[in-house]
């Protein structure tokens, strides 16, 4: 091979590398918005799942306390539900304590509010998320204490 041919190959090789770097940059800029939307969605849904889980757990704690105590101790149930929810910085909007019914079942329903960080991202995808969203946790248990 001659020197001229070697120089031409090296020049063309470096131009090809530069063109590939430009292609990678364009591909990254096309994919980045999709990755950001997926990341934001995962973070928001993770937060919502956490709040829902805390509300469910506080309802379970409350119904268990109500099942082993008398109905006169409903203030203890309220205090326990609020203690569990507040330990995770979840705000309780409404608390319903019912029972025992004819089947000796007691029921606790805890309602809380949740604020999406980026509700507009989901609205772009066709969902209709509003702030604040209402999440609830419910639990039923057989009454073991005195009615």
Secondary structure, 3 states (H helix, E strand, C coil): CCHHHHHHHHHHHHHHHHHHHHHHHHHHHHHHHHHHHHHHHHHHHHHHHHHHHHHHHHHHHHHHHHHHCCHHHHHHHHHHHHHHHHCCCCCEEEEEEECCCCCCEEEEEEEEEECCCCHHHHHHCCCCCCCCEEEEEEEEEECCCCC
